[in-house]
Amino acid sequence: MLSITDISVRIAGRLLIDDSTVQIVPGARVGFVGRNGVGKSTLFHAIRGDLPVESGSITLPPRWRIGSLAQEAPDGPESLINVVLKADLERDALLREAETAADPHRIAEIQTRLVDIDAHSAPARAAAILSGLGFSTADQARPCSEFSGGWRMRVALAATLFAAPDLLLLDEPTNYLDLEGTLWLEDHLANYPRTVIVISHDRDLLDTSVDQILHLDRGKLTLYKGTYSSFEEQRATREMLDAKHAKRQADERKRLQAFVDRFKAKASKARQAQSRVKMLERMKPVTALVTQDVREITFPTPEKMLSPPIIAVDDVSVGYDPKKPVLDRVTLRIDTDDRIALLGSNGNGKSTLVKLLANKLAPFSGRITRAEKLSVGYFAQHQVDELNLDASPYDHIRKLMPDAPETKVRGRTGAIGFSGKAGDTLVQSLSGGEKARLLLGLATFFGPNMIILDEPTNHLDIDSRAALAEAINDFPGAVIMVSHDRYLIEACADQLWVVANQTVTSYDGDLDDYRRMVLSIGDTRSPSRERPKGTARPERGKSERRTPLKQRIADAEAEIERINGIIAKIDTALALPDLFTRDPKQAAQLSKARAGAESALLRAEEVWLEANSQYDEAAG
């Protein structure tokens, strides 16, 4: 059991957690919620022992392993599958020792333990996790260094999940995922066999994957049973009851104080008055929970509504290399008030499509027609790096309104959520959510006809995401969104487009249908949808397809050789004279270990056969 007892945690003089107690039982799946900056990540640091508590204690069972997402993405020449496999430190150490062990008794211990921890099925388990997070079989054999930082963070997440620690701590794990990866993670966490605590602002993950909610509010930790939706209902009831209790107590205090004031100077009532004073002193004040109103998000209304379609795309190919277009022969149209969510795994072309629509990427061929005077507001999370860290929100707005009077600039700065002193805070001191709000305000500053939002919810807390959904629904123009936040898509989108297999197709089902499809097919990166005629996907080069298969064959051959070596050692030990009569327990261990090694050998041979078959097919 994880026991947090009367802890107080202070950072830079600020008390984040104040004398709080909570107990989390083994096997619990806990969603950890609270406004940005209240101390959720700080508590994780304290649980890991990276940060001392000011008072109180945090205790865990002595043999519990704690796992959390690495701060730095893995890098280097090792293949993705090997990076993930090495996350199981015990398995890795046992396998290395097995290669050199000569003592029959130690060989038996090693092999028995490998069987107990199901070590020989580890490659299949690691591959399944990587596949769920969006890596194809070929990707898994590629070096880690070939992938971008975001994809390498997925590898770090895969390694953490594969290690299956007794206490899994995840801090906003979906920030690095697309919708498909998020859906897979929801399912994985819902079936996680040990204890997990996940910090998340994703409502659907908190309704699908957890059975308790830990809430941090004004320094206090409160544990609720149930999903996030249940938590909201329980908290609303509690707020209402506390407010009523506080009002009743205030009325009672007022009545008692009036009695004291009236009779304290009267001798015949002095004792009664003194009794009321003591009652007042003993009455512990009850403070009604104050709802911390979230700042509204608003998008300026376009000056003029345009006639549809505002964008028409006809037989367009686009990408970054004319010889290898990311999207090919795409035809679509966008009308004045469309609400479109783009689905499809990262790497399939969603960002390429939105850059095309935002006129930031020119097509290689085909025709794209835009309405006259069409203005587009484009938000992408990576634009955070383009903000001037040494300037304030006011400075950024002043740059857009160079000739406007001070009052108007201050008014517009306040309108995007930075009123008063907040408008003069340097960007480098803003939280991730505040930077996202600033970017949203700048992207939509001039009242565009169409807004493109590429992962707008990263770093926004749950209430801010709800405010964003309201802003989208109130906006009269068109909205194109790419998001892993299912709540935002369901609240705002009326069309779903799947970007996959180099094209864009309309999806007729809803997100529940899409979720079932994603979880039912092994490769989440290529949802099977009928392609328009004439848009067959060009074949990749034969050598390009064979290279990762050659590596997979080599890895399988090395695994077969390694397991055969283990079996030879076990056979040598089993051949010792009088083993079964002298040490029947050791003989039984060795026999069990040999059976496990033979099963692993069969699986490795199946992988080798499959890879060879695919290689021959690619060679054509």
MARKE-179183 format. One record per residue (C-alpha): x, y, z; residue number from 1. Coordinates in steps of 0.5 Angstrom, whole numbers, plus 500, padded with zeros to 3 digits. Example, Ala and Ser with C-alpha at 12.3 -4.5 7.8 and 13.67 -1.06 7.14 Angstrom:
((525; 491; 516); 1)
((527; 498; 514); 2)
END
This chain:
((500; 500; 500); 1)
((502; 507; 498); 2)
((501; 511; 505); 3)
((502; 519; 505); 4)
((501; 521; 512); 5)
((501; 528; 514); 6)
((505; 531; 509); 7)
((507; 538; 507); 8)
((511; 540; 501); 9)
((514; 547; 500); 10)
((518; 549; 494); 11)
((521; 556; 493); 12)
((518; 558; 500); 13)
((511; 556; 497); 14)
((507; 551; 501); 15)
((504; 546; 495); 16)
((501; 541; 500); 17)
((499; 542; 507); 18)
((498; 537; 512); 19)
((495; 532; 507); 20)
((494; 524; 508); 21)
((492; 519; 503); 22)
((492; 511; 502); 23)
((492; 508; 496); 24)
((491; 500; 496); 25)
((495; 495; 491); 26)
((492; 495; 485); 27)
((489; 501; 485); 28)
((488; 505; 478); 29)
((488; 513; 480); 30)
((487; 519; 476); 31)
((491; 525; 479); 32)
((487; 531; 478); 33)
((488; 539; 480); 34)
((489; 545; 476); 35)
((496; 547; 473); 36)
((501; 549; 478); 37)
((498; 546; 484); 38)
((503; 541; 486); 39)
((502; 534; 482); 40)
((508; 533; 479); 41)
((512; 535; 486); 42)
((508; 530; 489); 43)
((511; 525; 484); 44)
((518; 527; 486); 45)
((516; 526; 493); 46)
((514; 519; 492); 47)
((520; 517; 488); 48)
((524; 520; 494); 49)
((527; 526; 489); 50)
((524; 531; 494); 51)
((524; 531; 501); 52)
((518; 533; 505); 53)
((517; 538; 510); 54)
((514; 534; 515); 55)
((510; 527; 515); 56)
((512; 521; 511); 57)
((511; 517; 505); 58)
((512; 510; 505); 59)
((511; 504; 500); 60)
((512; 496; 501); 61)
((520; 495; 501); 62)
((520; 491; 495); 63)
((516; 495; 491); 64)
((519; 498; 484); 65)
((517; 505; 482); 66)
((517; 507; 475); 67)
((516; 513; 471); 68)
((517; 516; 465); 69)
((524; 518; 463); 70)
((526; 526; 463); 71)
((530; 525; 457); 72)
((528; 521; 451); 73)
((533; 515; 449); 74)
((538; 516; 444); 75)
((543; 512; 440); 76)
((544; 506; 435); 77)
((540; 501; 439); 78)
((534; 498; 436); 79)
((527; 501; 439); 80)
((526; 493; 441); 81)
((532; 493; 445); 82)
((531; 499; 448); 83)
((525; 497; 451); 84)
((527; 490; 453); 85)
((533; 493; 457); 86)
((528; 497; 461); 87)
((527; 490; 465); 88)
((533; 490; 469); 89)
((532; 483; 472); 90)
((531; 480; 465); 91)
((537; 483; 462); 92)
((542; 482; 468); 93)
((539; 474; 468); 94)
((540; 474; 461); 95)
((547; 476; 461); 96)
((549; 472; 467); 97)
((546; 466; 463); 98)
((551; 467; 458); 99)
((557; 466; 462); 100)
((554; 462; 468); 101)
((558; 455; 469); 102)
((555; 452; 475); 103)
((550; 447; 474); 104)
((546; 450; 480); 105)
((546; 457; 478); 106)
((544; 455; 471); 107)
((538; 452; 474); 108)
((537; 458; 478); 109)
((537; 463; 473); 110)
((533; 459; 468); 111)
((528; 458; 473); 112)
((527; 465; 475); 113)
((527; 467; 467); 114)
((521; 462; 466); 115)
((518; 465; 473); 116)
((518; 472; 470); 117)
((516; 470; 463); 118)
((522; 472; 460); 119)
((522; 469; 454); 120)
((516; 472; 451); 121)
((519; 479; 453); 122)
((520; 480; 445); 123)
((513; 479; 443); 124)
((510; 483; 449); 125)
((515; 489; 448); 126)
((513; 489; 440); 127)
((506; 489; 442); 128)
((507; 495; 446); 129)
((511; 499; 441); 130)
((506; 497; 436); 131)
((500; 500; 440); 132)
((504; 506; 441); 133)
((505; 507; 433); 134)
((511; 503; 431); 135)
((511; 498; 425); 136)
((515; 492; 426); 137)
((520; 495; 421); 138)
((520; 501; 425); 139)
((522; 497; 431); 140)
((528; 494; 428); 141)
((531; 501; 427); 142)
((536; 505; 431); 143)
((533; 510; 436); 144)
((537; 516; 433); 145)
((533; 516; 427); 146)
((527; 518; 430); 147)
((525; 525; 433); 148)
((524; 527; 440); 149)
((517; 526; 440); 150)
((517; 519; 437); 151)
((523; 517; 442); 152)
((519; 520; 448); 153)
((514; 514; 446); 154)
((520; 509; 446); 155)
((521; 512; 453); 156)
((514; 511; 455); 157)
((514; 504; 452); 158)
((520; 502; 456); 159)
((516; 504; 462); 160)
((510; 500; 461); 161)
((514; 494; 459); 162)
((518; 494; 466); 163)
((511; 493; 469); 164)
((513; 497; 476); 165)
((509; 495; 482); 166)
((508; 503; 482); 167)
((507; 506; 475); 168)
((507; 514; 476); 169)
((505; 517; 469); 170)
((505; 525; 468); 171)
((501; 527; 462); 172)
((503; 521; 458); 173)
((498; 523; 452); 174)
((502; 529; 451); 175)
((507; 525; 446); 176)
((501; 521; 443); 177)
((496; 522; 437); 178)
((489; 520; 438); 179)
((490; 512; 436); 180)
((496; 512; 441); 181)
((492; 515; 446); 182)
((486; 510; 445); 183)
((491; 504; 446); 184)
((494; 507; 452); 185)
((487; 508; 455); 186)
((486; 500; 454); 187)
((493; 498; 457); 188)
((492; 502; 463); 189)
((485; 500; 464); 190)
((488; 493; 465); 191)
((494; 494; 468); 192)
((495; 489; 473); 193)
((499; 493; 479); 194)
((498; 500; 482); 195)
((498; 506; 477); 196)
((497; 514; 478); 197)
((497; 518; 472); 198)
((497; 525; 472); 199)
((492; 527; 466); 200)
((487; 533; 464); 201)
((484; 528; 459); 202)
((477; 526; 461); 203)
((476; 520; 457); 204)
((482; 517; 459); 205)
((480; 519; 467); 206)
((473; 516; 465); 207)
((476; 509; 462); 208)
((482; 507; 465); 209)
((482; 509; 473); 210)
((477; 507; 478); 211)
((479; 513; 483); 212)
((481; 520; 483); 213)
((486; 523; 487); 214)
((484; 531; 487); 215)
((489; 536; 490); 216)
((486; 543; 491); 217)
((489; 548; 495); 218)
((494; 544; 498); 219)
((489; 538; 500); 220)
((489; 531; 498); 221)
((482; 528; 497); 222)
((481; 521; 494); 223)
((475; 519; 491); 224)
((472; 513; 489); 225)
((470; 512; 481); 226)
((472; 515; 475); 227)
((472; 523; 473); 228)
((465; 524; 472); 229)
((463; 520; 478); 230)
((468; 525; 482); 231)
((465; 531; 479); 232)
((458; 529; 481); 233)
((461; 527; 488); 234)
((465; 534; 489); 235)
((459; 538; 486); 236)
((455; 535; 492); 237)
((460; 536; 497); 238)
((461; 543; 495); 239)
((454; 544; 496); 240)
((453; 541; 503); 241)
((460; 545; 505); 242)
((456; 551; 503); 243)
((450; 550; 506); 244)
((454; 548; 513); 245)
((458; 554; 512); 246)
((452; 558; 512); 247)
((448; 555; 518); 248)
((455; 556; 522); 249)
((455; 563; 520); 250)
((448; 564; 522); 251)
((449; 560; 529); 252)
((455; 565; 530); 253)
((451; 571; 529); 254)
((446; 569; 533); 255)
((451; 567; 539); 256)
((455; 573; 538); 257)
((448; 577; 538); 258)
((446; 574; 545); 259)
((453; 576; 548); 260)
((453; 583; 546); 261)
((446; 584; 549); 262)
((447; 580; 555); 263)
((455; 581; 557); 264)
((454; 587; 562); 265)
((448; 584; 565); 266)
((449; 580; 571); 267)
((443; 575; 571); 268)
((445; 573; 564); 269)
((453; 574; 565); 270)
((454; 566; 566); 271)
((450; 565; 560); 272)
((453; 570; 556); 273)
((460; 567; 558); 274)
((458; 560; 556); 275)
((456; 563; 549); 276)
((463; 566; 548); 277)
((466; 559; 550); 278)
((461; 556; 545); 279)
((464; 561; 539); 280)
((471; 559; 541); 281)
((470; 552; 540); 282)
((466; 552; 534); 283)
((471; 550; 528); 284)
((470; 555; 522); 285)
((468; 552; 516); 286)
((470; 555; 509); 287)
((465; 553; 504); 288)
((469; 551; 497); 289)
((470; 557; 493); 290)
((470; 555; 486); 291)
((476; 557; 482); 292)
((473; 560; 476); 293)
((477; 558; 469); 294)
((478; 564; 465); 295)
((474; 564; 459); 296)
((477; 563; 452); 297)
((474; 567; 446); 298)
((476; 568; 439); 299)
((474; 574; 435); 300)
((468; 574; 430); 301)
((471; 574; 422); 302)
((469; 581; 420); 303)
((465; 578; 414); 304)
((463; 571; 412); 305)
((465; 568; 406); 306)
((461; 564; 401); 307)
((462; 557; 401); 308)
((467; 553; 399); 309)
((472; 557; 403); 310)
((477; 552; 400); 311)
((477; 547; 395); 312)
((482; 542; 394); 313)
((483; 538; 387); 314)
((487; 532; 386); 315)
((493; 535; 390); 316)
((500; 532; 391); 317)
((504; 535; 397); 318)
((509; 534; 402); 319)
((517; 535; 402); 320)
((520; 531; 397); 321)
((516; 531; 390); 322)
((519; 524; 389); 323)
((516; 522; 395); 324)
((509; 526; 397); 325)
((506; 525; 404); 326)
((499; 526; 401); 327)
((497; 524; 394); 328)
((491; 526; 389); 329)
((487; 529; 395); 330)
((480; 532; 393); 331)
((476; 535; 399); 332)
((472; 542; 400); 333)
((471; 546; 406); 334)
((465; 550; 408); 335)
((464; 556; 412); 336)
((462; 553; 418); 337)
((465; 546; 418); 338)
((468; 543; 424); 339)
((473; 538; 422); 340)
((477; 533; 426); 341)
((483; 530; 423); 342)
((484; 523; 425); 343)
((490; 518; 423); 344)
((497; 516; 427); 345)
((502; 521; 427); 346)
((507; 521; 421); 347)
((501; 519; 416); 348)
((500; 527; 414); 349)
((496; 531; 418); 350)
((500; 536; 420); 351)
((502; 536; 412); 352)
((495; 537; 411); 353)
((494; 543; 415); 354)
((500; 546; 413); 355)
((497; 546; 406); 356)
((490; 549; 408); 357)
((494; 554; 412); 358)
((498; 556; 405); 359)
((504; 554; 409); 360)
((506; 549; 404); 361)
((505; 549; 396); 362)
((502; 543; 393); 363)
((507; 539; 388); 364)
((501; 538; 383); 365)
((493; 539; 383); 366)
((489; 545; 384); 367)
((487; 549; 391); 368)
((482; 554; 390); 369)
((481; 559; 396); 370)
((476; 564; 397); 371)
((477; 571; 396); 372)
((480; 575; 402); 373)
((480; 568; 406); 374)
((484; 569; 413); 375)
((486; 563; 417); 376)
((489; 563; 424); 377)
((494; 557; 425); 378)
((496; 554; 432); 379)
((501; 549; 433); 380)
((504; 547; 439); 381)
((511; 548; 437); 382)
((510; 555; 436); 383)
((511; 556; 443); 384)
((519; 556; 441); 385)
((517; 562; 437); 386)
((515; 566; 443); 387)
((519; 572; 445); 388)
((521; 569; 452); 389)
((524; 576; 454); 390)
((517; 579; 452); 391)
((511; 580; 456); 392)
((504; 578; 453); 393)
((502; 586; 453); 394)
((509; 586; 449); 395)
((506; 581; 444); 396)
((500; 585; 443); 397)
((503; 591; 442); 398)
((507; 589; 436); 399)
((500; 587; 433); 400)
((497; 594; 435); 401)
((503; 599; 434); 402)
((499; 605; 433); 403)
((493; 603; 438); 404)
((492; 607; 445); 405)
((495; 604; 451); 406)
((488; 603; 454); 407)
((486; 599; 447); 408)
((492; 594; 448); 409)
((491; 593; 455); 410)
((484; 591; 453); 411)
((486; 586; 448); 412)
((491; 583; 452); 413)
((486; 582; 458); 414)
((481; 579; 453); 415)
((486; 573; 451); 416)
((487; 572; 459); 417)
((492; 577; 461); 418)
((489; 582; 465); 419)
((493; 587; 470); 420)
((500; 584; 472); 421)
((499; 578; 468); 422)
((500; 582; 462); 423)
((507; 584; 464); 424)
((509; 577; 466); 425)
((515; 575; 462); 426)
((513; 569; 457); 427)
((519; 565; 460); 428)
((515; 565; 467); 429)
((509; 563; 464); 430)
((506; 556; 465); 431)
((505; 551; 459); 432)
((498; 553; 459); 433)
((499; 560; 459); 434)
((503; 560; 453); 435)
((498; 556; 450); 436)
((493; 561; 451); 437)
((497; 567; 449); 438)
((499; 563; 442); 439)
((491; 562; 441); 440)
((490; 569; 442); 441)
((495; 571; 437); 442)
((493; 566; 432); 443)
((486; 568; 432); 444)
((488; 576; 433); 445)
((485; 579; 427); 446)
((478; 575; 427); 447)
((480; 569; 421); 448)
((475; 566; 417); 449)
((478; 559; 419); 450)
((482; 557; 425); 451)
((486; 551; 425); 452)
((488; 548; 431); 453)
((494; 543; 431); 454)
((494; 539; 438); 455)
((491; 545; 442); 456)
((490; 542; 449); 457)
((497; 540; 451); 458)
((498; 543; 457); 459)
((491; 546; 458); 460)
((488; 543; 465); 461)
((481; 540; 464); 462)
((477; 546; 466); 463)
((481; 550; 460); 464)
((480; 545; 455); 465)
((472; 546; 457); 466)
((473; 553; 456); 467)
((476; 552; 449); 468)
((471; 547; 447); 469)
((466; 553; 448); 470)
((470; 558; 444); 471)
((470; 553; 438); 472)
((463; 552; 439); 473)
((461; 559; 439); 474)
((466; 561; 433); 475)
((462; 562; 427); 476)
((467; 560; 422); 477)
((470; 554; 420); 478)
((475; 550; 425); 479)
((480; 544; 423); 480)
((483; 541; 429); 481)
((488; 535; 430); 482)
((487; 533; 437); 483)
((489; 527; 442); 484)
((483; 529; 446); 485)
((477; 525; 445); 486)
((473; 530; 449); 487)
((474; 536; 445); 488)
((473; 532; 438); 489)
((466; 529; 441); 490)
((464; 536; 444); 491)
((466; 540; 437); 492)
((467; 536; 431); 493)
((461; 534; 426); 494)
((466; 531; 421); 495)
((471; 526; 422); 496)
((477; 525; 416); 497)
((482; 520; 417); 498)
((489; 521; 414); 499)
((492; 515; 412); 500)
((495; 511; 406); 501)
((497; 518; 403); 502)
((490; 520; 402); 503)
((484; 523; 406); 504)
((478; 520; 407); 505)
((471; 522; 410); 506)
((470; 517; 416); 507)
((462; 515; 417); 508)
((462; 512; 424); 509)
((463; 516; 431); 510)
((469; 516; 435); 511)
((467; 509; 439); 512)
((467; 506; 432); 513)
((474; 509; 431); 514)
((476; 506; 438); 515)
((474; 499; 436); 516)
((477; 499; 430); 517)
((484; 502; 432); 518)
((484; 497; 438); 519)
((482; 491; 433); 520)
((487; 492; 428); 521)
((494; 491; 430); 522)
((497; 497; 426); 523)
((494; 503; 428); 524)
((498; 507; 423); 525)
((494; 505; 417); 526)
((486; 505; 419); 527)
((483; 501; 413); 528)
((478; 505; 409); 529)
((476; 505; 402); 530)
((481; 509; 398); 531)
((478; 513; 392); 532)
((479; 510; 385); 533)
((486; 512; 382); 534)
((489; 513; 389); 535)
((493; 507; 390); 536)
((499; 508; 394); 537)
((506; 508; 391); 538)
((510; 502; 393); 539)
((516; 504; 397); 540)
((523; 502; 394); 541)
((525; 495; 395); 542)
((531; 496; 398); 543)
((528; 501; 403); 544)
((523; 495; 405); 545)
((528; 490; 406); 546)
((533; 493; 410); 547)
((529; 493; 417); 548)
((527; 486; 415); 549)
((534; 484; 414); 550)
((536; 487; 421); 551)
((530; 483; 424); 552)
((532; 476; 421); 553)
((539; 478; 424); 554)
((536; 479; 431); 555)
((532; 473; 430); 556)
((538; 469; 428); 557)
((542; 471; 434); 558)
((536; 470; 439); 559)
((536; 463; 436); 560)
((544; 462; 437); 561)
((543; 465; 444); 562)
((537; 460; 446); 563)
((541; 454; 443); 564)
((547; 456; 448); 565)
((543; 456; 454); 566)
((539; 449; 452); 567)
((546; 446; 451); 568)
((549; 448; 458); 569)
((542; 446; 461); 570)
((543; 439; 457); 571)
((550; 439; 460); 572)
((548; 440; 467); 573)
((542; 435; 466); 574)
((548; 429; 464); 575)
((551; 430; 470); 576)
((552; 423; 474); 577)
((546; 421; 479); 578)
((543; 428; 479); 579)
((536; 426; 479); 580)
((538; 422; 485); 581)
((543; 426; 489); 582)
((539; 433; 488); 583)
((532; 432; 485); 584)
((530; 439; 486); 585)
((535; 442; 482); 586)
((534; 437; 477); 587)
((527; 439; 477); 588)
((529; 446; 476); 589)
((533; 444; 470); 590)
((528; 440; 467); 591)
((523; 446; 468); 592)
((528; 451; 465); 593)
((529; 447; 459); 594)
((522; 446; 457); 595)
((522; 454; 458); 596)
((528; 455; 453); 597)
((525; 450; 448); 598)
((518; 454; 448); 599)
((522; 461; 447); 600)
((526; 457; 441); 601)
((520; 455; 438); 602)
((518; 463; 438); 603)
((524; 465; 436); 604)
((524; 460; 430); 605)
((517; 463; 428); 606)
((520; 470; 428); 607)
((525; 468; 423); 608)
((521; 464; 419); 609)
((516; 470; 418); 610)
((521; 475; 417); 611)
((525; 471; 412); 612)
((518; 470; 408); 613)
((517; 478; 408); 614)
((524; 479; 406); 615)
((523; 474; 400); 616)
((516; 478; 398); 617)
((519; 484; 399); 618)
((525; 482; 394); 619)
((519; 480; 389); 620)
END
